[in-house]
Amino acid sequence: MQPIQLENAVASILEKEKRFEPGAYFLVREALDFTVERLSKESKGEKRHVTGSELLQGFRDYALQEYGPMAATLLADWGITSCRDIGEIVFLFIENGVFGKQDSDTLEDFSEIFTFEEAFTRPFMAA
């Protein structure tokens, strides 16, 4: 999706949905691109559907790579405090035609595969 189209889609979502800050939407999109690229490398260039669990793992890795110890604070400021919040954003994107969906995809795919404390705080705590 082109940046202007994504910006328009996010603006449209924000007119109706106030739970998440604009940065949250762009971060989820960037995390999807990161995850697709990583999975493509692992499967020698084959593009395929990304599952909720795979996206959550990619989101975690991308946020830690980009924001390090500040990831937990940034995510909380943007309204993302759980795996389900990421799923909510994904499904808002689906409803607005930004992301595609398979019939088997559900919000429950974004169940808590990790807590935000274990993903974004514990890696930076002193041993």
C-alpha positions as CSV (number, residue, x, y, z in Angstrom):
1,M,0.0,0.0,0.0
2,Q,1.3,3.4,-0.9
3,P,2.1,5.8,2.0
4,I,-0.7,8.3,1.0
5,Q,-3.3,5.5,0.8
6,L,-2.2,4.2,4.2
7,E,-2.4,7.7,5.7
8,N,-5.9,8.1,4.3
9,A,-7.0,4.8,5.7
10,V,-5.6,5.6,9.1
11,A,-7.3,9.0,9.0
12,S,-10.6,7.3,8.2
13,I,-10.2,4.8,11.0
14,L,-9.3,7.6,13.5
15,E,-12.5,9.4,12.7
16,K,-14.5,6.5,14.2
17,E,-11.9,4.8,16.5
18,K,-10.2,6.7,19.3
19,R,-8.5,3.8,21.2
20,F,-5.2,4.0,19.5
21,E,-2.9,6.8,18.5
22,P,-2.0,7.2,14.8
23,G,1.5,5.8,15.4
24,A,0.1,2.5,16.6
25,Y,-1.4,1.9,13.1
26,F,1.8,2.8,11.3
27,L,3.8,0.5,13.6
28,V,1.5,-2.4,13.0
29,R,1.9,-1.9,9.3
30,E,5.6,-1.7,9.6
31,A,5.7,-4.8,11.7
32,L,3.7,-6.7,9.1
33,D,6.2,-5.7,6.4
34,F,9.0,-6.8,8.7
35,T,7.3,-10.1,9.3
36,V,6.5,-10.8,5.7
37,E,10.1,-10.0,4.8
38,R,11.5,-12.3,7.5
39,L,9.1,-15.2,6.6
40,S,10.0,-14.7,2.9
41,K,13.7,-15.1,3.7
42,E,13.0,-18.2,5.7
43,S,11.0,-19.8,2.9
44,K,13.4,-18.7,0.2
45,G,11.3,-16.0,-1.3
46,E,7.9,-17.6,-1.1
47,K,5.2,-15.1,-0.1
48,R,2.3,-16.4,2.0
49,H,-0.3,-15.4,4.4
50,V,0.9,-14.3,7.8
51,T,-0.9,-15.8,10.8
52,G,-1.9,-13.8,13.9
53,S,0.8,-15.6,16.0
54,E,3.5,-14.9,13.4
55,L,2.5,-11.2,13.2
56,L,2.6,-11.0,17.0
57,Q,6.1,-12.4,17.1
58,G,7.2,-10.2,14.3
59,F,5.6,-7.2,16.0
60,R,7.5,-7.9,19.2
61,D,10.8,-8.4,17.4
62,Y,10.3,-5.3,15.3
63,A,9.3,-3.0,18.2
64,L,12.3,-4.2,20.2
65,Q,14.7,-3.7,17.2
66,E,13.3,-0.2,16.6
67,Y,12.7,1.1,20.1
68,G,14.6,-1.1,22.5
69,P,14.0,-0.3,26.1
70,M,11.6,2.5,25.1
71,A,9.2,0.1,23.3
72,A,7.0,-0.6,26.4
73,T,6.5,3.1,27.1
74,L,5.9,4.0,23.4
75,L,3.4,1.2,23.0
76,A,1.5,2.2,26.1
77,D,1.4,5.9,25.0
78,W,-0.1,4.8,21.7
79,G,-2.7,2.6,23.4
80,I,-1.2,-0.8,22.7
81,T,-0.9,-2.8,25.9
82,S,-1.7,-6.4,24.9
83,C,-1.5,-8.8,22.0
84,R,-5.3,-8.4,21.5
85,D,-4.8,-4.6,20.9
86,I,-2.6,-5.6,17.9
87,G,-5.3,-7.8,16.7
88,E,-7.9,-5.0,17.1
89,I,-5.7,-2.8,14.9
90,V,-5.3,-5.6,12.3
91,F,-9.1,-6.1,12.1
92,L,-9.6,-2.3,11.8
93,F,-7.2,-2.4,8.9
94,I,-9.1,-5.4,7.4
95,E,-12.5,-3.6,7.7
96,N,-11.0,-0.6,5.9
97,G,-9.4,-2.6,3.1
98,V,-5.8,-2.1,4.1
99,F,-5.1,-5.8,5.0
100,G,-6.5,-8.9,3.5
101,K,-8.1,-11.8,5.4
102,Q,-8.6,-15.5,5.1
103,D,-11.9,-17.0,6.2
104,S,-10.1,-18.7,9.1
105,D,-8.6,-15.5,10.5
106,T,-10.2,-14.4,13.8
107,L,-9.5,-11.9,16.5
108,E,-8.8,-14.8,18.8
109,D,-5.7,-15.5,16.7
110,F,-4.2,-12.6,18.6
111,S,-4.7,-14.1,22.0
112,E,-2.0,-13.4,24.5
113,I,0.9,-15.4,23.3
114,F,3.1,-13.2,25.4
115,T,2.5,-10.5,28.0
116,F,3.9,-7.1,27.3
117,E,5.9,-7.2,30.5
118,E,7.7,-10.4,29.4
119,A,8.2,-9.1,25.8
120,F,9.1,-5.4,26.3
121,T,10.2,-5.0,30.0
122,R,12.0,-8.1,31.2
123,P,14.6,-8.2,28.4
124,F,15.9,-4.9,29.8
125,M,15.8,-5.7,33.5
126,A,19.1,-6.2,35.4
127,A,19.8,-9.7,36.3
